[in-house]
Amino acid sequence: MPDLPSHPDTERGDGPAIAGRSRRRTLLALAAAAAVVVLVAVLHLTGVIEMGGH
C-alpha cells in the first residue's frame, strides 16, 4: 500500500503552540482560584461573611 501524501496543514510542527495554550489556561485557572481564595479570606476577615454563621 503506497504512503499517503503529506499535507502541510496536518503536520505536527505546531507542538509548542498547543502546549503554550494549555500552560496559559492552567496559569489562568490557578490565578482565578487564588483570587477567589483571597477574596473569601478578605471578606471573612472584615466580617462580611462568617464561617458557620447563618
CYANA upper distance limits for C-alpha pairs under 8 A (distance plus 0.5 A):
  6 SER  CA     10 THR  CA      8.20
  6 SER  CA     11 GLU  CA      8.13
  7 HIS  CA     11 GLU  CA      7.28
 14 ASP  CA     18 ILE  CA      7.28
 15 GLY  CA     19 ALA  CA      6.93
 16 PRO  CA     20 GLY  CA      6.39
 17 ALA  CA     21 ARG  CA      6.73
 18 ILE  CA     22 SER  CA      6.97
 19 ALA  CA     23 ARG  CA      6.63
 20 GLY  CA     24 ARG  CA      6.66
 21 ARG  CA     25 ARG  CA      6.69
 22 SER  CA     26 THR  CA      6.61
 23 ARG  CA     27 LEU  CA      6.68
 24 ARG  CA     28 LEU  CA      6.51
 25 ARG  CA     29 ALA  CA      6.62
 26 THR  CA     30 LEU  CA      6.68
 27 LEU  CA     31 ALA  CA      6.55
 28 LEU  CA     32 ALA  CA      6.60
 29 ALA  CA     33 ALA  CA      6.64
 30 LEU  CA     34 ALA  CA      6.58
 31 ALA  CA     35 ALA  CA      6.59
 32 ALA  CA     36 VAL  CA      6.78
 33 ALA  CA     37 VAL  CA      6.79
 34 ALA  CA     38 VAL  CA      6.63
 35 ALA  CA     39 LEU  CA      6.51
 36 VAL  CA     40 VAL  CA      6.64
 37 VAL  CA     41 ALA  CA      6.62
 38 VAL  CA     42 VAL  CA      6.58
 39 LEU  CA     43 LEU  CA      6.61
 40 VAL  CA     44 HIS  CA      6.47
 41 ALA  CA     45 LEU  CA      6.56
 42 VAL  CA     46 THR  CA      6.63
 43 LEU  CA     47 GLY  CA      6.72
 43 LEU  CA     48 VAL  CA      5.69
 43 LEU  CA     49 ILE  CA      6.29
 44 HIS  CA     48 VAL  CA      6.52
 44 HIS  CA     49 ILE  CA      5.52
 44 HIS  CA     50 GLU  CA      6.31
 44 HIS  CA     51 MET  CA      7.92
 49 ILE  CA     53 GLY  CA      8.43
